[in-house]
Amino acid sequence: MKLAYYNDLIVDLCDNNHLSVDDIFERIAEKYPSVGRSSVYRNVELLVKEWKLNKLTWVGNKSYFEKAKQNHIHFVDEQTGQIIDVDIDALSLNLPQWFQVSNVDCKVYGSMSV
């Protein structure tokens, strides 16, 4: 698999989505049936190392990937597995004024039922 050829496609698929590697593979295979599953795995991990994708671990039994973007918190519905992004600026965290946030890696588990 040529990374340069699929690189943008993988990142685009993960823009505003939380996809497993299997999800990414299935979507690429629709356009390019000869793509190999192991190639997709390797390239997704490389994109994580290059900071182009974020890897969400410990969400159910899978890891999910999203396009790297500004600081946000993930709300995870424990019953459905649905993941919602919430911008950290939308939350009042009551942090001390002397503390500057440089990065956020947070998942909040619960129920999204009303």
N, C-alpha and C positions, 0 to 999 in steps of 0.2 A: 504494500500500500504506500503510495506516495503521500507523505505528510503535506507537502506544499499543495497538492491537488485537493485533498480532503480537509485540510486545516480550517479554512474559512467555513466550509459546510458544517463541520462539527461544532464550531463556535456559534454559528448562526442557529443551529438546532437547539442549542442550550441557552439561547437568549430568551429571557423571561420564561424559562421552563426548568423544571427539575427532572432530569432524565437519567435513568440507569444506563450502563454501557449497552445492555441488551436493547433498550429503547433506541439508543443512538444507532446501533448496528442495524436494527430493523428498518429505520427510516432511511439510512444510507443504502441499504440493500434494495429498497424499492426503486431507487434511481440507478444503482450500480450493482446488479445481481452477483457479480464476480468478487465483490469485496469479501475479505476474510474476517471472521469474528476476532481472531487473535490480533490482527492488524489494528482493528478499531480499539481494542483494549490497550495496546501499546501506545497508540497515538493519543488517546484520551489522557493516559497517565503523563505523557510528555507535555501535553497542553497544560496540565495541572502544574507541572514543574516550571513551565514557562510563565505561570501566573495568568494564563488566558482563560482558564476554567477554575472554578472553585469546586472542591470535593466535599460533599456532605456525608459524613459517616454516622453510623449508629442511628439511622432512620429506618426502623424496621430491620429487615435482614439484608438490605442492600445499601450500596453507596449510590448517591445521586450527584449529578454534575450540573452546574449552571455557569453561565458566562460570568466572568469576574466583573464585579461592579462595586459601587460604593458600599460603605458599611451598612449592614442591615441585620435584622434578627429573623430567624426562621421560627414560625409557629407551626407545630406539627400536630395534626389531629391523630390521636392514638388509635382511633377506631377505623378511620378510612385511609390513613397514611398521607392525606393531603398536606401539602407544604405551602404556606403563605409567607411571602416576604413582607416585612414591615421596616421601613426606613428608620434608622436609629434616631434621626432628628424628630420623628413624629412621636417619640416617647419621651416622657420626662423621667430621667433616671436619677435625678437628685445627686449627681456626682459633685465632688468638691470642685470649686472654681479653679484650683491649681492643677487639676487632672485633665490632661489632653488625651482624648481617645485617638489612637492611631490605627487600630484594627479591631474588628468585632468578630467573634466566632461563638455564636450563641444559638441554641435551639431550645424552644420552650414547648413542652409536651402538655397536651390536655385534650379537651373536647371542644369542637367548634359548634356544637349544637347550642341553640338559644334557649 
